[in-house]
Each structure stands twice: as C-alpha cells, then as structure tokens.
Amino acid sequence: MRRISKTALFASTLLVAVLASRAAFAQGGAAEALADRDKWLGIAAALAVGIAALGGALGQGRAAAAALDGIARNPQASGKIFVPMIVGLALIESLVIYGLLIAFMLQGKIGG
C-alpha cells in the first residue's frame, strides 16, 4: 500500500514539474498563451471536481462502514452512532461542494 502511494506521489510530482517547465519556457504570443492557459484551467476544473468526488466517496464509504460495523457489534448503540455519522457525512459532503465551487471559479477565469 505504501509503495503505491509513494509511486503515485512521485508520478504526480513529476507531472507537475513537466507541466510547469513547459509553461516557463513557452515563447508563444499573448493569444496563444491565453488559449494555453484556458486549456489548463479547464483541466484543473475537471480535476478539482473529480478528485473531490473521489475523496468524498472514499471518506463516506469508510465512515458508513465503520458506523455499521459498530452498530453490528453493539445494536443498542445505534442511536449514539447514527447522529454523529450523519454529521460526519455532511461535513465530508461539504468538502466535495468546496471542490465544485473551486471548479466553478476556475471555469469563470476561462476566456477572460
């Protein structure tokens, strides 16, 4: 598991370095730079929503699984587990909505 996360971290760092160096050495005109910027803002908006949804779904799945495991082990505690689980799921969902908000903000910068 750790090897996969280290590999993913290395790959994402390498991708950012390659993309940043390309923009730093670009010698195109202003219109080409704006078109290139718009392309990357569109990709960033899509990634913001995608990563937020993926992380939120994983977090909600783990929270629900843990709550259901606790209820299965102790059915009398279901009332004490249910409300904090719903509050936790709402907070996780709010983070996904923040990702959507960031995507909308990035989309507003496209073409302007």
N, CA, C and O atoms as CSV, one atom per row, in Angstrom:
chain,resi,resn,atom,element,x,y,z
A,1,MET,N,N,0.825,-1.189,0.000
A,1,MET,CA,C,0.000,0.000,0.000
A,1,MET,C,C,0.868,1.251,0.000
A,1,MET,O,O,0.595,2.199,-0.736
A,2,ARG,N,N,1.913,1.254,0.823
A,2,ARG,CA,C,2.786,2.415,0.887
A,2,ARG,C,C,3.542,2.602,-0.418
A,2,ARG,O,O,3.808,3.730,-0.835
A,3,ARG,N,N,3.889,1.488,-1.063
A,3,ARG,CA,C,4.625,1.584,-2.313
A,3,ARG,C,C,3.772,2.245,-3.393
A,3,ARG,O,O,4.275,3.029,-4.197
A,4,ILE,N,N,2.484,1.926,-3.406
A,4,ILE,CA,C,1.583,2.520,-4.390
A,4,ILE,C,C,1.459,4.017,-4.135
A,4,ILE,O,O,1.484,4.809,-5.077
A,5,SER,N,N,1.325,4.416,-2.866
A,5,SER,CA,C,1.170,5.843,-2.577
A,5,SER,C,C,2.465,6.603,-2.870
A,5,SER,O,O,2.414,7.748,-3.319
A,6,LYS,N,N,3.618,5.989,-2.625
A,6,LYS,CA,C,4.880,6.645,-2.959
A,6,LYS,C,C,5.033,6.788,-4.465
A,6,LYS,O,O,5.522,7.806,-4.952
A,7,THR,N,N,4.614,5.767,-5.197
A,7,THR,CA,C,4.681,5.828,-6.655
A,7,THR,C,C,3.736,6.886,-7.194
A,7,THR,O,O,4.089,7.624,-8.113
A,8,ALA,N,N,2.538,6.965,-6.631
A,8,ALA,CA,C,1.575,7.976,-7.070
A,8,ALA,C,C,2.078,9.378,-6.746
A,8,ALA,O,O,1.915,10.291,-7.555
A,9,LEU,N,N,2.683,9.563,-5.584
A,9,LEU,CA,C,3.238,10.862,-5.220
A,9,LEU,C,C,4.373,11.254,-6.153
A,9,LEU,O,O,4.459,12.407,-6.577
A,10,PHE,N,N,5.242,10.305,-6.475
A,10,PHE,CA,C,6.345,10.592,-7.394
A,10,PHE,C,C,5.819,10.940,-8.782
A,10,PHE,O,O,6.299,11.885,-9.409
A,11,ALA,N,N,4.832,10.182,-9.265
A,11,ALA,CA,C,4.290,10.432,-10.601
A,11,ALA,C,C,3.599,11.789,-10.675
A,11,ALA,O,O,3.752,12.508,-11.662
A,12,SER,N,N,2.843,12.145,-9.642
A,12,SER,CA,C,2.170,13.445,-9.662
A,12,SER,C,C,3.167,14.590,-9.550
A,12,SER,O,O,2.972,15.631,-10.178
A,13,THR,N,N,4.227,14.427,-8.769
A,13,THR,CA,C,5.258,15.459,-8.674
A,13,THR,C,C,5.976,15.623,-10.004
A,13,THR,O,O,6.255,16.744,-10.427
A,14,LEU,N,N,6.272,14.527,-10.654
A,14,LEU,CA,C,6.921,14.583,-11.957
A,14,LEU,C,C,6.025,15.259,-12.988
A,14,LEU,O,O,6.499,16.054,-13.801
A,15,LEU,N,N,4.734,14.946,-12.957
A,15,LEU,CA,C,3.789,15.560,-13.887
A,15,LEU,C,C,3.716,17.069,-13.681
A,15,LEU,O,O,3.716,17.823,-14.654
A,16,VAL,N,N,3.654,17.515,-12.444
A,16,VAL,CA,C,3.613,18.949,-12.163
A,16,VAL,C,C,4.899,19.629,-12.628
A,16,VAL,O,O,4.854,20.724,-13.188
A,17,ALA,N,N,6.033,18.993,-12.402
A,17,ALA,CA,C,7.308,19.587,-12.831
A,17,ALA,C,C,7.382,19.709,-14.347
A,17,ALA,O,O,7.858,20.719,-14.865
A,18,VAL,N,N,6.922,18.699,-15.053
A,18,VAL,CA,C,6.950,18.742,-16.517
A,18,VAL,C,C,6.015,19.822,-17.039
A,18,VAL,O,O,6.381,20.576,-17.941
A,19,LEU,N,N,4.823,19.905,-16.484
A,19,LEU,CA,C,3.863,20.901,-16.949
A,19,LEU,C,C,4.310,22.316,-16.601
A,19,LEU,O,O,4.111,23.234,-17.396
A,20,ALA,N,N,4.904,22.509,-15.437
A,20,ALA,CA,C,5.355,23.840,-15.042
A,20,ALA,C,C,6.532,24.293,-15.898
A,20,ALA,O,O,6.607,25.468,-16.255
A,21,SER,N,N,7.443,23.400,-16.234
A,21,SER,CA,C,8.595,23.788,-17.047
A,21,SER,C,C,8.169,24.130,-18.466
A,21,SER,O,O,8.765,25.007,-19.092
A,22,ARG,N,N,7.155,23.459,-18.982
A,22,ARG,CA,C,6.673,23.760,-20.325
A,22,ARG,C,C,6.122,25.178,-20.379
A,22,ARG,O,O,6.381,25.906,-21.337
A,23,ALA,N,N,5.371,25.576,-19.367
A,23,ALA,CA,C,4.806,26.921,-19.353
A,23,ALA,C,C,5.900,27.975,-19.152
A,23,ALA,O,O,5.780,29.087,-19.667
A,24,ALA,N,N,6.949,27.647,-18.423
A,24,ALA,CA,C,8.005,28.614,-18.152
A,24,ALA,C,C,8.837,28.913,-19.397
A,24,ALA,O,O,9.332,30.029,-19.555
A,25,PHE,N,N,8.994,27.939,-20.272
A,25,PHE,CA,C,9.828,28.128,-21.455
A,25,PHE,C,C,9.020,28.395,-22.728
A,25,PHE,O,O,9.575,28.359,-23.827
A,26,ALA,N,N,7.745,28.656,-22.597
A,26,ALA,CA,C,6.916,28.922,-23.771
A,26,ALA,C,C,7.286,30.273,-24.357
A,26,ALA,O,O,7.522,31.231,-23.622
A,27,GLN,N,N,7.338,30.351,-25.697
A,27,GLN,CA,C,7.697,31.596,-26.367
A,27,GLN,C,C,6.605,32.025,-27.332
A,27,GLN,O,O,6.887,32.714,-28.312
A,28,GLY,N,N,5.370,31.634,-27.075
A,28,GLY,CA,C,4.265,31.982,-27.955
A,28,GLY,C,C,3.782,33.395,-27.686
A,28,GLY,O,O,4.257,34.071,-26.773
A,29,GLY,N,N,2.822,33.831,-28.506
A,29,GLY,CA,C,2.252,35.153,-28.345
A,29,GLY,C,C,1.259,35.194,-27.195
A,29,GLY,O,O,1.024,34.191,-26.522
A,30,ALA,N,N,0.681,36.373,-26.981
A,30,ALA,CA,C,-0.255,36.552,-25.871
A,30,ALA,C,C,-1.529,35.746,-26.096
A,30,ALA,O,O,-2.055,35.151,-25.156
A,31,ALA,N,N,-2.036,35.718,-27.334
A,31,ALA,CA,C,-3.262,34.970,-27.611
A,31,ALA,C,C,-3.038,33.474,-27.432
A,31,ALA,O,O,-3.909,32.767,-26.925
A,32,GLU,N,N,-1.871,32.993,-27.845
A,32,GLU,CA,C,-1.562,31.573,-27.666
A,32,GLU,C,C,-1.414,31.236,-26.195
A,32,GLU,O,O,-1.817,30.159,-25.756
A,33,ALA,N,N,-0.841,32.148,-25.440
A,33,ALA,CA,C,-0.676,31.916,-24.003
A,33,ALA,C,C,-2.031,31.861,-23.310
A,33,ALA,O,O,-2.234,31.048,-22.408
A,34,LEU,N,N,-2.972,32.730,-23.731
A,34,LEU,CA,C,-4.307,32.701,-23.131
A,34,LEU,C,C,-5.042,31.421,-23.486
A,34,LEU,O,O,-5.729,30.847,-22.641
A,35,ALA,N,N,-4.907,30.970,-24.717
A,35,ALA,CA,C,-5.555,29.722,-25.118
A,35,ALA,C,C,-4.961,28.543,-24.346
A,35,ALA,O,O,-5.681,27.637,-23.928
A,36,ASP,N,N,-3.647,28.568,-24.165
A,36,ASP,CA,C,-2.994,27.508,-23.402
A,36,ASP,C,C,-3.432,27.556,-21.942
A,36,ASP,O,O,-3.662,26.518,-21.321
A,37,ARG,N,N,-3.546,28.765,-21.400
A,37,ARG,CA,C,-3.984,28.928,-20.014
A,37,ARG,C,C,-5.412,28.414,-19.847
A,37,ARG,O,O,-5.720,27.740,-18.864
A,38,ASP,N,N,-6.280,28.731,-20.805
A,38,ASP,CA,C,-7.667,28.276,-20.730
A,38,ASP,C,C,-7.756,26.756,-20.747
A,38,ASP,O,O,-8.582,26.164,-20.053
A,39,LYS,N,N,-6.900,26.134,-21.545
A,39,LYS,CA,C,-6.888,24.677,-21.614
A,39,LYS,C,C,-6.542,24.084,-20.249
A,39,LYS,O,O,-7.194,23.145,-19.791
A,40,TRP,N,N,-5.531,24.628,-19.614
A,40,TRP,CA,C,-5.102,24.089,-18.323
A,40,TRP,C,C,-6.087,24.432,-17.212
A,40,TRP,O,O,-6.242,23.661,-16.265
A,41,LEU,N,N,-6.757,25.584,-17.318
A,41,LEU,CA,C,-7.787,25.901,-16.330
A,41,LEU,C,C,-8.967,24.936,-16.449
A,41,LEU,O,O,-9.559,24.548,-15.442
A,42,GLY,N,N,-9.306,24.555,-17.673
A,42,GLY,CA,C,-10.369,23.569,-17.866
A,42,GLY,C,C,-10.009,22.215,-17.278
A,42,GLY,O,O,-10.838,21.559,-16.647
A,43,ILE,N,N,-8.775,21.807,-17.490
A,43,ILE,CA,C,-8.312,20.531,-16.921
A,43,ILE,C,C,-8.289,20.618,-15.398
A,43,ILE,O,O,-8.660,19.662,-14.717
A,44,ALA,N,N,-7.858,21.755,-14.861
A,44,ALA,CA,C,-7.824,21.924,-13.406
A,44,ALA,C,C,-9.226,21.890,-12.811
A,44,ALA,O,O,-9.433,21.321,-11.739
A,45,ALA,N,N,-10.188,22.495,-13.501
A,45,ALA,CA,C,-11.570,22.464,-13.012
A,45,ALA,C,C,-12.105,21.035,-12.994
A,45,ALA,O,O,-12.765,20.630,-12.037
A,46,ALA,N,N,-11.823,20.276,-14.043
A,46,ALA,CA,C,-12.278,18.889,-14.090
A,46,ALA,C,C,-11.608,18.051,-13.003
A,46,ALA,O,O,-12.257,17.220,-12.368
A,47,LEU,N,N,-10.322,18.269,-12.790
A,47,LEU,CA,C,-9.615,17.526,-11.741
A,47,LEU,C,C,-10.111,17.902,-10.354
A,47,LEU,O,O,-10.178,17.048,-9.470
A,48,ALA,N,N,-10.462,19.181,-10.149
A,48,ALA,CA,C,-10.962,19.607,-8.842
A,48,ALA,C,C,-12.232,18.856,-8.481
A,48,ALA,O,O,-12.371,18.370,-7.358
A,49,VAL,N,N,-13.143,18.759,-9.409
A,49,VAL,CA,C,-14.391,18.051,-9.140
A,49,VAL,C,C,-14.139,16.545,-9.016
A,49,VAL,O,O,-14.682,15.897,-8.122
A,50,GLY,N,N,-13.324,15.994,-9.905
A,50,GLY,CA,C,-13.079,14.560,-9.889
A,50,GLY,C,C,-12.385,14.084,-8.626
A,50,GLY,O,O,-12.790,13.089,-8.026
A,51,ILE,N,N,-11.350,14.787,-8.227
A,51,ILE,CA,C,-10.611,14.381,-7.029
A,51,ILE,C,C,-11.449,14.602,-5.777
A,51,ILE,O,O,-11.419,13.786,-4.856
A,52,ALA,N,N,-12.200,15.705,-5.739
A,52,ALA,CA,C,-13.065,15.953,-4.577
A,52,ALA,C,C,-14.137,14.876,-4.461
A,52,ALA,O,O,-14.426,14.399,-3.363
A,53,ALA,N,N,-14.723,14.497,-5.587
A,53,ALA,CA,C,-15.762,13.458,-5.549
A,53,ALA,C,C,-15.169,12.107,-5.156
A,53,ALA,O,O,-15.776,11.360,-4.389
A,54,LEU,N,N,-13.992,11.796,-5.678
A,54,LEU,CA,C,-13.349,10.531,-5.329
A,54,LEU,C,C,-13.015,10.487,-3.836
A,54,LEU,O,O,-13.314,9.506,-3.156
A,55,GLY,N,N,-12.399,11.545,-3.339
A,55,GLY,CA,C,-12.050,11.578,-1.917
A,55,GLY,C,C,-13.274,11.548,-1.017
A,55,GLY,O,O,-13.284,10.869,0.010
A,56,GLY,N,N,-14.307,12.291,-1.409
A,56,GLY,CA,C,-15.536,12.298,-0.622
A,56,GLY,C,C,-16.210,10.933,-0.600
A,56,GLY,O,O,-16.697,10.488,0.439
A,57,ALA,N,N,-16.233,10.279,-1.747
A,57,ALA,CA,C,-16.854,8.953,-1.813
A,57,ALA,C,C,-16.088,7.947,-0.961
A,57,ALA,O,O,-16.694,7.134,-0.262
A,58,LEU,N,N,-14.758,7.999,-1.016
A,58,LEU,CA,C,-13.964,7.088,-0.185
A,58,LEU,C,C,-14.171,7.371,1.298
A,58,LEU,O,O,-14.310,6.446,2.098
A,59,GLY,N,N,-14.191,8.646,1.661
A,59,GLY,CA,C,-14.402,9.012,3.067
A,59,GLY,C,C,-15.775,8.619,3.566
A,59,GLY,O,O,-15.913,8.106,4.677
A,60,GLN,N,N,-16.794,8.855,2.753
A,60,GLN,CA,C,-18.146,8.486,3.164
A,60,GLN,C,C,-18.297,6.974,3.255
A,60,GLN,O,O,-18.991,6.473,4.141
A,61,GLY,N,N,-17.669,6.257,2.368
A,61,GLY,CA,C,-17.730,4.804,2.423
A,61,GLY,C,C,-17.090,4.252,3.686
A,61,GLY,O,O,-17.624,3.348,4.329
A,62,ARG,N,N,-15.939,4.811,4.026
A,62,ARG,CA,C,-15.270,4.347,5.256
A,62,ARG,C,C,-16.062,4.715,6.500
A,62,ARG,O,O,-16.168,3.914,7.429
A,63,ALA,N,N,-16.627,5.935,6.523
A,63,ALA,CA,C,-17.403,6.358,7.689
A,63,ALA,C,C,-18.642,5.489,7.865
A,63,ALA,O,O,-18.950,5.061,8.977
A,64,ALA,N,N,-19.347,5.230,6.774
A,64,ALA,CA,C,-20.545,4.391,6.860
A,64,ALA,C,C,-20.186,2.961,7.258
A,64,ALA,O,O,-20.890,2.342,8.056
A,65,ALA,N,N,-19.098,2.439,6.706
A,65,ALA,CA,C,-18.683,1.080,7.050
A,65,ALA,C,C,-18.324,0.966,8.525
A,65,ALA,O,O,-18.682,-0.005,9.191
A,66,ALA,N,N,-17.613,1.970,9.027
A,66,ALA,CA,C,-17.239,1.937,10.444
A,66,ALA,C,C,-18.468,2.057,11.339
A,66,ALA,O,O,-18.561,1.380,12.363
A,67,ALA,N,N,-19.408,2.915,10.958
A,67,ALA,CA,C,-20.626,3.069,11.756
A,67,ALA,C,C,-21.453,1.783,11.737
A,67,ALA,O,O,-21.948,1.348,12.777
A,68,LEU,N,N,-21.600,1.187,10.581
A,68,LEU,CA,C,-22.369,-0.053,10.507
A,68,LEU,C,C,-21.677,-1.197,11.240
A,68,LEU,O,O,-22.339,-2.063,11.812
A,69,ASP,N,N,-20.356,-1.203,11.223
A,69,ASP,CA,C,-19.621,-2.219,11.981
A,69,ASP,C,C,-19.851,-2.033,13.479
A,69,ASP,O,O,-20.035,-3.000,14.219
A,70,GLY,N,N,-19.837,-0.773,13.911
A,70,GLY,CA,C,-20.102,-0.503,15.324
A,70,GLY,C,C,-21.513,-0.875,15.726
A,70,GLY,O,O,-21.729,-1.406,16.815
A,71,ILE,N,N,-22.476,-0.604,14.861
A,71,ILE,CA,C,-23.864,-0.968,15.158
A,71,ILE,C,C,-24.031,-2.486,15.158
A,71,ILE,O,O,-24.782,-3.029,15.968
A,72,ALA,N,N,-23.332,-3.170,14.252
A,72,ALA,CA,C,-23.433,-4.633,14.213
A,72,ALA,C,C,-22.841,-5.259,15.470
A,72,ALA,O,O,-23.337,-6.282,15.943
A,73,ARG,N,N,-21.812,-4.671,16.001
A,73,ARG,CA,C,-21.197,-5.221,17.219
A,73,ARG,C,C,-22.022,-4.906,18.455
A,73,ARG,O,O,-22.075,-5.700,19.393
A,74,ASN,N,N,-22.678,-3.724,18.453
A,74,ASN,CA,C,-23.453,-3.308,19.608
A,74,ASN,C,C,-24.734,-2.630,19.123
A,74,ASN,O,O,-24.751,-1.410,18.959
A,75,PRO,N,N,-25.802,-3.386,18.890
A,75,PRO,CA,C,-27.027,-2.799,18.338
A,75,PRO,C,C,-27.680,-1.746,19.245
A,75,PRO,O,O,-28.406,-0.883,18.752
A,76,GLN,N,N,-27.436,-1.803,20.544
A,76,GLN,CA,C,-28.023,-0.814,21.446
A,76,GLN,C,C,-27.394,0.566,21.255
A,76,GLN,O,O,-27.989,1.566,21.659
A,77,ALA,N,N,-26.226,0.644,20.661
A,77,ALA,CA,C,-25.540,1.924,20.474
A,77,ALA,C,C,-25.895,2.597,19.156
A,77,ALA,O,O,-25.278,3.595,18.784
A,78,SER,N,N,-26.880,2.063,18.450
A,78,SER,CA,C,-27.189,2.629,17.127
A,78,SER,C,C,-27.651,4.071,17.219
A,78,SER,O,O,-27.344,4.869,16.333
A,79,GLY,N,N,-28.380,4.427,18.268
A,79,GLY,CA,C,-28.823,5.814,18.437
A,79,GLY,C,C,-27.664,6.758,18.691
A,79,GLY,O,O,-27.685,7.908,18.253
A,80,LYS,N,N,-26.645,6.271,19.403
A,80,LYS,CA,C,-25.480,7.104,19.704
A,80,LYS,C,C,-24.520,7.191,18.524
A,80,LYS,O,O,-23.720,8.124,18.455
A,81,ILE,N,N,-24.578,6.267,17.619
A,81,ILE,CA,C,-23.672,6.250,16.467
A,81,ILE,C,C,-24.282,6.965,15.268
A,81,ILE,O,O,-23.563,7.596,14.493
A,82,PHE,N,N,-25.598,6.875,15.106
A,82,PHE,CA,C,-26.249,7.354,13.893
A,82,PHE,C,C,-26.105,8.861,13.690
A,82,PHE,O,O,-25.738,9.300,12.600
A,83,VAL,N,N,-26.386,9.657,14.714
A,83,VAL,CA,C,-26.356,11.122,14.556
A,83,VAL,C,C,-24.946,11.635,14.272
A,83,VAL,O,O,-24.785,12.438,13.354
A,84,PRO,N,N,-23.908,11.211,15.017
A,84,PRO,CA,C,-22.563,11.682,14.651
A,84,PRO,C,C,-22.124,11.223,13.260
A,84,PRO,O,O,-21.367,11.921,12.584
A,85,MET,N,N,-22.602,10.041,12.830
A,85,MET,CA,C,-22.258,9.586,11.492
A,85,MET,C,C,-22.879,10.511,10.440
A,85,MET,O,O,-22.215,10.864,9.466
A,86,ILE,N,N,-24.129,10.901,10.623
A,86,ILE,CA,C,-24.789,11.793,9.671
A,86,ILE,C,C,-24.095,13.148,9.642
A,86,ILE,O,O,-23.925,13.727,8.570
A,87,VAL,N,N,-23.692,13.662,10.797
A,87,VAL,CA,C,-22.970,14.945,10.844
A,87,VAL,C,C,-21.622,14.813,10.125
A,87,VAL,O,O,-21.228,15.706,9.376
A,88,GLY,N,N,-20.924,13.708,10.350
A,88,GLY,CA,C,-19.655,13.472,9.671
A,88,GLY,C,C,-19.822,13.369,8.163
A,88,GLY,O,O,-19.009,13.904,7.409
A,89,LEU,N,N,-20.871,12.684,7.718
A,89,LEU,CA,C,-21.125,12.576,6.283
A,89,LEU,C,C,-21.454,13.937,5.676
A,89,LEU,O,O,-21.062,14.226,4.546
A,90,ALA,N,N,-22.165,14.762,6.417
A,90,ALA,CA,C,-22.478,16.108,5.920
A,90,ALA,C,C,-21.209,16.941,5.795
A,90,ALA,O,O,-21.060,17.691,4.830
A,91,LEU,N,N,-20.299,16.824,6.745
A,91,LEU,CA,C,-19.043,17.569,6.669
A,91,LEU,C,C,-18.179,17.079,5.512
A,91,LEU,O,O,-17.526,17.880,4.844
A,92,ILE,N,N,-18.170,15.777,5.272
A,92,ILE,CA,C,-17.420,15.236,4.135
A,92,ILE,C,C,-18.022,15.760,2.833
A,92,ILE,O,O,-17.295,16.134,1.913
A,93,GLU,N,N,-19.339,15.783,2.763
A,93,GLU,CA,C,-20.003,16.265,1.548
A,93,GLU,C,C,-19.740,17.752,1.327
A,93,GLU,O,O,-19.670,18.205,0.185
A,94,SER,N,N,-19.593,18.514,2.414
A,94,SER,CA,C,-19.300,19.941,2.249
A,94,SER,C,C,-17.932,20.144,1.601
A,94,SER,O,O,-17.747,21.107,0.857
A,95,LEU,N,N,-16.983,19.269,1.866
A,95,LEU,CA,C,-15.680,19.370,1.212
A,95,LEU,C,C,-15.792,19.104,-0.285
A,95,LEU,O,O,-15.082,19.723,-1.077
A,96,VAL,N,N,-16.670,18.196,-0.677
A,96,VAL,CA,C,-16.896,17.942,-2.099
A,96,VAL,C,C,-17.531,19.172,-2.753
A,96,VAL,O,O,-17.204,19.515,-3.889
A,97,ILE,N,N,-18.424,19.820,-2.044
A,97,ILE,CA,C,-19.056,21.034,-2.574
A,97,ILE,C,C,-18.027,22.151,-2.709
A,97,ILE,O,O,-18.115,22.951,-3.641
A,98,TYR,N,N,-17.054,22.226,-1.802
A,98,TYR,CA,C,-15.967,23.209,-1.953
A,98,TYR,C,C,-15.166,22.936,-3.221
A,98,TYR,O,O,-14.769,23.873,-3.914
A,99,GLY,N,N,-14.926,21.669,-3.533
A,99,GLY,CA,C,-14.248,21.325,-4.779
A,99,GLY,C,C,-15.045,21.775,-5.992
A,99,GLY,O,O,-14.470,22.257,-6.967
A,100,LEU,N,N,-16.362,21.621,-5.940
A,100,LEU,CA,C,-17.227,22.091,-7.023
A,100,LEU,C,C,-17.166,23.610,-7.134
A,100,LEU,O,O,-17.145,24.149,-8.241
A,101,LEU,N,N,-17.137,24.295,-6.013
A,101,LEU,CA,C,-17.029,25.755,-6.012
A,101,LEU,C,C,-15.717,26.207,-6.646
A,101,LEU,O,O,-15.704,27.164,-7.420
A,102,ILE,N,N,-14.631,25.541,-6.334
A,102,ILE,CA,C,-13.339,25.872,-6.937
A,102,ILE,C,C,-13.372,25.631,-8.441
A,102,ILE,O,O,-12.808,26.411,-9.209
A,103,ALA,N,N,-14.024,24.561,-8.860
A,103,ALA,CA,C,-14.146,24.297,-10.299
A,103,ALA,C,C,-14.931,25.402,-10.989
A,103,ALA,O,O,-14.564,25.826,-12.085
A,104,PHE,N,N,-16.005,25.876,-10.366
A,104,PHE,CA,C,-16.766,26.979,-10.949
A,104,PHE,C,C,-15.929,28.258,-11.015
A,104,PHE,O,O,-16.019,29.014,-11.982
A,105,MET,N,N,-15.116,28.497,-9.987
A,105,MET,CA,C,-14.258,29.688,-10.001
A,105,MET,C,C,-13.220,29.588,-11.116
A,105,MET,O,O,-12.947,30.577,-11.797
A,106,LEU,N,N,-12.648,28.419,-11.305
A,106,LEU,CA,C,-11.683,28.238,-12.386
A,106,LEU,C,C,-12.350,28.354,-13.750
A,106,LEU,O,O,-11.762,28.900,-14.683
A,107,GLN,N,N,-13.557,27.851,-13.871
A,107,GLN,CA,C,-14.270,27.957,-15.134
A,107,GLN,C,C,-14.600,29.410,-15.456
A,107,GLN,O,O,-14.637,29.790,-16.626
A,108,GLY,N,N,-14.839,30.225,-14.433
A,108,GLY,CA,C,-15.102,31.645,-14.651
A,108,GLY,C,C,-13.909,32.404,-15.201
A,108,GLY,O,O,-14.078,33.453,-15.823
A,109,LYS,N,N,-12.703,31.889,-14.982
A,109,LYS,CA,C,-11.494,32.538,-15.486
A,109,LYS,C,C,-11.197,32.172,-16.931
A,109,LYS,O,O,-10.360,32.811,-17.569
A,110,ILE,N,N,-11.870,31.154,-17.457
A,110,ILE,CA,C,-11.631,30.730,-18.829
A,110,ILE,C,C,-12.242,31.737,-19.794
A,110,ILE,O,O,-13.404,32.121,-19.663
A,111,GLY,N,N,-11.444,32.155,-20.758
A,111,GLY,CA,C,-11.931,33.068,-21.781
A,111,GLY,C,C,-11.924,34.517,-21.360
A,111,GLY,O,O,-12.414,35.369,-22.102
A,112,GLY,N,N,-11.394,34.823,-20.210
A,112,GLY,CA,C,-11.448,36.206,-19.757
A,112,GLY,C,C,-10.151,36.729,-19.477
A,112,GLY,O,O,-10.024,37.888,-19.083
